[in-house]
Amino acid sequence: MGEFLRSIAENLPDWLPQLLVACGETLKLTAVSFVIAVLGGVLVALLRRSGSRVLRGAAIVYVEIARGMPALVILFLIYFALPTALPALQFDSFTAACIGLGMQGAALLGEIFRAGLAAVDRGQREAALTLGLTPRQSLLYVVAPQAVRVALAPTGNYVIGLLKDTSIASIIAAPDLMLRAKDLASSSFLPMQLYVLAAILYFAMSWPLARLVRRLELAYAAPHRS
């Protein structure tokens, strides 16, 4: 153990700056993927509640396929297979990772958002329509705010999981913390030390997110309790 810690201490001044830069790339990858997932998730949730059987069916098929496929397979399909079939759709590794993780996240968040909307009592919408609000206004100002409170916790858990899942993007050479740790491990022949540091940095990034989600939950719950 002493030798293990000593090797970390000796190499930390060289490793840490590179790993911190990679942490920034991981956070950027998480943020972009999350934005794609949220936008796609809202669309999926609305399609699942559509009056058209075709649109509902298309959304269901998308959700089942995206949820049923491993994220790594999706990344391989976008980064390797898609350019082979359609050369015009060739993405760099970072973009491919954002699209792949975002597309799978859209299916997951779509179900979360749909469940949040379904949790709001139907009478709330009917009352809003009775008061003269349009269907769009009742959704935006009456139903959606209540659905957000229901969906907040699972959405927060998804974000934390997404941050950790970005590590698989290193398989397609997307610049992130895990790829930088793997490169340093290959050059230094100290893989265990690098992966321990990577684990600590992943925790350091995910823990504040968990605390933020908890604070948001309490902030949304406080008016409801009062």
Salt bridges, closest charged atoms under 4 A:
GLU3 OE1 - ARG6 NH2 2.52
GLU25 OE1 - LYS28 NZ 3.68
GLU64 OE2 - ARG67 NH2 3.24
GLU111 OE2 - ARG48 NH1 2.54
GLU111 OE1 - ARG114 NH2 3.21
GLU126 OE2 - ARG122 NE 3.46
ASP183 OD2 - ARG180 NH2 3.95
GLU217 OE1 - ARG214 NH1 3.57
